[in-house]
Amino acid sequence: MSAASATATWTALGTTASVTVTDPGALAAARSAVHDELEAIDAACSRFDERSELSRLNARAGRTTHVGPLLLEALETALRAARLTGGLVDPTIGAALVLAGYDEDFVRLPTGPRRPLRAVRVAGWQTVALDAESATVTVPRGVLLDLGATAKALAADRAAAAAARCAPQAGVVVNLGGDLAVAGRPPPGGWAVRVTDDHRAGPGAPGQTVSVRSGGLATSSTTVRRWAGDRHHVLDPATGLPAAGCWRTASVAAATCVDANIASTAAIILGRDAEAWLARHDLPARLVDGEGAACAVGAWPAEPVAA
């Protein structure tokens, strides 16, 4: 980060949240703006809080429900992700996540053995009826929506924009557990970001430092959100089971954090087909296999060769 920048870090949305601004005097206002955005997203989109708007929508499965503007935006974002990826990133995987054991906030998941995994049919995003004009949604009976794949990235984009309004002459970067969004005027050379398997790792962790000047960057990994030993949170909708592809980590840069997150999640599920898919969509990416070998896709910068 820039030497003149200032950063605030705290816990939100079950992960680490941070906002960095190039104007230290604007940090307090920027942090407050980001905090408010994250609180709003949590109240609208949390699957783990029975008071959230999403939980109330899931409880009304089989009926048409009016939703507020933020949940409507989050649902539109999730359905767009499913459409763009041909269903690889699908918000109807909620029941499969519960069956896999991801049935409460990740920090409270037990680490010991859980019930055996079993495949479950995912209803598919096409079964969700959303009418943006009337702000109504109909979720089929028996379907549980989960917006985890896109709501956090949407929160990063919205939070960065909100923070930038508090510091119109400054640059802002918001990082939510590896989902990163940039707004305003970046420092000279851009924001230096360390891309690793684990967003909590320090600057010396294996990985690559890249410069981000605009848009968003997202990292999806099967190494971080794990429970019961071998289970992770990136499910393949085709099986309802944790994706078994060859990549343990995928980092993607795009025009928004949402688009970067959609692509990084899809890459984990696609496995060997991810390189061609990312290249076809002109998305710079860094893919890391199970042995830790990394490859760059498209315009992603090459890594320095060790002496």
N, C-alpha and C positions, 0 to 999 in steps of 0.2 A: 504494500500500500504506500501511498505518497507520504513523505516525511511530514508534510503539513496537515495531514488528515487526522481525523479523530474518530474513534470507534466506540460504540456501545454494544454490549453482548448480554443476552439473557436467555432464558428457556421459554419456548412457546411452541405450540402445535406438536408437542412431544419430541422436540428437537432443539438444536441451538439456533437462535436467531441473532443476527447482527446487522447493524447499519453503520456504514462509514461515510463520512462527508469530507470534502476538501476544505470546508469552512468550519473550523472547530466551534466557532460561535453559534453555528446553526445546529449543533449536535442534539441539544436537549429537545428542540422543537421537532427535529427529524425523528428522533427516537419515539416521541409521543405519537407522531403521525403513524409510524410503522406499528407501534403497539396497538393503536386503535384499529388499524386494518386487520391485524392478526386476530384480535378479539372478535371482530365482526365475522371473519371467515370461520373461526371456530364455532361461534354461535349458530352460523348458518349450515356448516358442512360437516361437523364432527359426527362420526359413526359411533363414538364411544360415550357420548353424553345424551341421555334420554330426553333432555330438555332442548336439544338442538333442533333446528327446523328440518334437517335431513332425517333425524330419527323420527320426528312426527310424520314426515312424508312416508318413510318406510313402514311405519305402523298403520298407515292408511292404504297399504297396497291393495289394489283391486278397485280403488275409488279415485275419482278425479279430485285433485287438491290444488288450491291456489297457493302460490309460493311468492315470497318476497323477491325484490330485484337482485339481491346478491346471490341467493340460491339459484335463481333463474339463470344468472350469468354463469355460475359454476356448472350447472347442468348442461347449458348450451356448450360450454367449453369441453365437458366430458364427452358429450355426444359427438362433437366435432372431432375430438381425438379418435374416437372409435371409427368414425367415417373415414378419416384420413389414413388410418392404419389398417383398414379392412377388418376391424374388430380385434386387433391385437391388444389394444388398450381399451378395455371395456368396463363401464361403470357397473354392470350387472354381476360382477364377481363377488359381491358382498357375502353371499351364503357360502361360497367356496373358501373365502378367507376365514370365516367362522369355523368351518369344518376343519381347516388346516390348523386351527388353534389361535389364530389372530383375532380373538374375540373381545379384547379390551386394549386400552392404550398400551403401546409397546413397552413403556418403562415398567409396567406392572405385570408383564407376561412372565410366567414361571419359566425357569431354565431347565427343569427336569423333563423327563419323558412325558409326552402327551398321547392322546388317543391315536391309533393308527391312521395314517393318511389313506384317503380313498378318493377316487375320482368322482366328480360331480358335474352334471350338465349345467353349463352356464346359459341362462336364458337368451342372452344376446341383446345388444343395445337397441336393435330395431323394435324390440317389444315395448320400449318406453315411448309413450306419446307425450310430446311437449308442444304446447301452443303458446308461443311467445307473445302473441297479441293479447290473449286473455290471461297470460301468466299462470297457466294451469298445467299440471303434470299428472299423468296416469301411469302408475307403476303396476305391472301385473301382480296378481296375487301370488305369494310365494317368492317374489323377487326382492332381494335386499341390495340397495344401491350402495356403492362405496366410491367416494370421489378422491380417495387418497392419491391416485396417480396424477391428478391434475390440479386439485384445489390448492395444494401448497405452492405450486409454481404460479398459479393465478394470484395467490396472496403475495408472492415476491414481486410480480409485475405491478400490482396495485399499490403495494407498500412503497416501492421505489418511486413511483409517480407521485404518491402523496408526500413522501419525504422531499422530493425535488421541489414541490410547491412551497415548502417551508424554507428552501434555500435556493432561490431562483438563479443565483450567480455561481452556485457551487456544483460539484459533481457528487453523485450519490451511488452507492452500491449496497444492495440488500442481499444477504445470504441466509437462506433458511435450510440448514442441513444439506448443503450441496446444490440447492436450487438458487441460482444467483441472477439478479436483475440489476441493470445499470440504467441510470437516468441522469439528466443534466450534463454538465461539462466535465469530462473525465480529466484526471491529472495528465501532465505531459507523458506520453508513452503509454497511457491507458492504465487500468487497474491490474496489478500483478496478482494472479490467482494461482495457488498451488492446487493442481488436480491430482487427487489420490483416490485409493479405494475407499477411504474413510474420511469424511469431512471433519472429523474431530482430531485427525492426526496433525502433528506439528509440521513446520516447514522442512524438517529433515526427513520426512517419510518418503518412501519410494513414490515417484510420480514425476510430474512435469509442471513447470511454472510457465503460464501463458499470460498474454496481455489481452485484456478485454476492454474495448472502448465504447461499445454500445450493445443494446439488445440483451440477450440472456445466455446463460450457460447452465446446463444441468448435468448431474452425474447420477446414474442409477447403478446400484451395486448389489450383488447377492451376498456380500461379505459382512454387511453391517447390521441390517435388521434381520437377525436370525434368532430362532428359538428352537427348543427341543433338539438341539444339535445340528440338524441338517435341513431345517425349514427356513425359507426366506419369503419376503413379502411380494416378490414379482411373480404373479401367477400367469400361467398360460391359459387363456380362456378356452382353448381347444380341449384341454384336459381337466381344468379346474385344479391343477396341481402346480407347485412351484416350478418355474421354467427350468429346463434342464439343458439349456444351450451351452455353447463353448465359452461364452464371455462372462467373466465375473464382474466386470465393470465397464460401463459405457458412458463417456462424456461427450456431449454434443453442444455446439454453439449454434444459435439461431437468432432470428429477429426479436423474439420474445422468450422469456423463460418458459412460458407454457409450451411453445413449439419445441424448444430444446428438450423439455421433459418428456413430451410425447415421443420424440424420436429416440431418446436414450432408453426409455422403457421398452419401446418396440424393438430396439436393437438387442436387448437382453433376451427377449423372447424369440427373435428371428434366428439367433445363432449365426451359423456360417453365412446365411443369406443377408446378414445385416450390412456388410460392406457394400454390396451392390445396391441395396435399398437406399442407404444413406447417400451414396454417390449419385444415384439417379435423382434424388431430391435435393442435390447440391448442398448437403449439410456437412460441414466440417466436424470430424469426430475422432476420438481416441478410444480404441477398444483394447481391453486387457484380458488375456485368456487365463485359464486356471493356473498356469505356471508363472504368471506375472509378466509374460511377454506382451509388449504393447505394439499396436500398429496404428498409423495415422491414416485417416480417410479424407479425401478431398483436400481442402485448403488448410486443414489442421497443420500447424507447424511441426516440422520434424524435430525429434529430440536430439540433443547434443550427443555425439558419440563419446563414450568414456575413453580416457587416455589409457 
